[in-house]
Structures are given as structure tokens and as C-alpha cells.
Amino acid sequence: MTSNVNERFLITPFLVLFVIHAMQWGVGYFSFQREIAQTAGQDAWIAVILTAVSIHIVIWMMYRILSAYRTQTDIVHIHRHLFGKWIGGLLTVFSLFIW
């Protein structure tokens, strides 16, 4: 049986690695409530709320930075402009090793 998939919905085999990695990492990253509740017990709701708020703030900051640099899509340029030559370069190298 053959199926015809529109070409705009396909990704290259090279990018499949990143898609799988992102899906596996995201599942573990967003299941932090269960691990915190097992460790903290009755007072876990405070840690869960604080962690969720901090994650929302970080994601909001990422969207704000990326919307400010909409025309310049290079992460190296954004790092250098925000943090300077040395720290921006270190962040770029660090982010390249993480991704």
C-alpha cells in the first residue's frame, strides 16, 4: 500500500534525529511534577507551582527575545548583541554542544 504525502509535510532524514531527541527530552522535562511530588510529599504543590511559573517566565523571555530579533535569525548574532563578544561566544559554543 502506498500513500501520497504532500512534500511540504516531509522532513529530511538528518532532521529526524532532532525531532526524536526533542520529543524524548520534552516528555521528561514536562513530567517534573511527578518527581517533585514523590520527593517532597505533602508540600509538593508549592514547588510545582514555583517551577511551573519559572518555566513560563523563561519561555516568555525566549519568545520576547526572538520577536525582537525577528529579522536576524542567527543565534550567534543574538548572543553577541545581548551578552557581548566573549560571553556571547561562550553561550554560542555551549548551545552548539547541547543541540
C-alpha atoms as one frame of an Amber mdcrd trajectory, in Angstrom:
protein
   0.000   0.000   0.000   1.413   3.360  -0.957   0.422   6.669   0.489   0.948
  10.021  -1.095   2.213  12.514   1.444   2.398  16.134   0.465   6.027  17.199
   0.116   5.655  20.161   2.478   4.902  17.769   5.375   8.127  15.776   4.928
  11.402  16.407   6.744  14.902  15.353   5.823  16.403  12.239   7.432  19.027
  14.444   9.108  16.344  16.376  10.995  14.598  13.221  12.214  17.341  12.882
  14.855  16.457  16.278  16.287  12.722  15.623  16.199  13.118  12.344  18.107
  15.502  13.951  20.602  13.115  16.851  21.208  10.159  14.524  21.747  12.039
  12.345  24.233  13.505  15.278  26.124  10.192  17.133  26.228   8.369  14.231
  27.832  10.887  14.035  30.659  11.111  17.809  31.019   7.398  18.347  31.439
   6.854  15.449  33.848   8.674  17.211  36.661   5.511  17.347  38.797   5.536
  13.616  39.481   9.176  13.560  40.581   8.754  16.587  42.822   5.601  15.164
  44.407   7.331  11.872  45.192  10.266  13.621  46.861   8.540  16.465  48.710
   5.363  14.698  49.782   2.600  16.964  51.137   4.358  20.250  50.389   4.997
  19.389  46.759   2.327  21.756  45.437   4.439  24.775  46.372   7.461  23.512
  44.436   5.316  22.523  41.450   3.724  25.967  41.239   7.055  27.782  41.597
   8.712  25.565  38.986   5.832  25.967  36.538   5.851  29.754  36.946   9.611
  29.908  36.421   9.386  27.755  33.278   6.646  30.009  31.912   8.780  33.083
  32.588  11.781  31.582  30.796   9.673  30.594  27.783   8.113  34.076  27.713
  11.590  35.642  27.785  12.691  33.418  24.901   9.707  34.497  22.812  10.326
  38.171  23.603  13.985  37.948  22.605  13.204  36.068  19.402  10.430  38.501
  18.456  12.789  41.452  18.987  15.308  39.889  16.577  12.767  38.733  14.010
  14.780  39.890  11.002  18.088  38.499  12.280  17.567  34.783  12.673  21.172
  33.935  13.515  21.559  32.808  17.134  25.220  33.842  17.082  24.245  37.442
  16.332  21.634  37.448  19.100  24.114  36.080  21.665  26.798  38.596  20.720
  24.389  41.535  20.769  22.879  40.651  24.150  25.934  39.363  26.037  28.984
  40.797  24.281  31.835  39.211  22.375  33.207  36.789  24.972  30.156  35.662
  26.922  28.081  35.591  23.736  30.722  33.414  22.083  30.769  31.054  25.061
  26.975  30.786  25.005  27.063  30.026  21.297  29.663  27.283  21.774  27.706
  25.884  24.725  24.448  25.890  22.760  26.108  24.154  19.824  27.245  21.321
  22.069  23.777  20.989  23.643  21.908  20.903  20.327
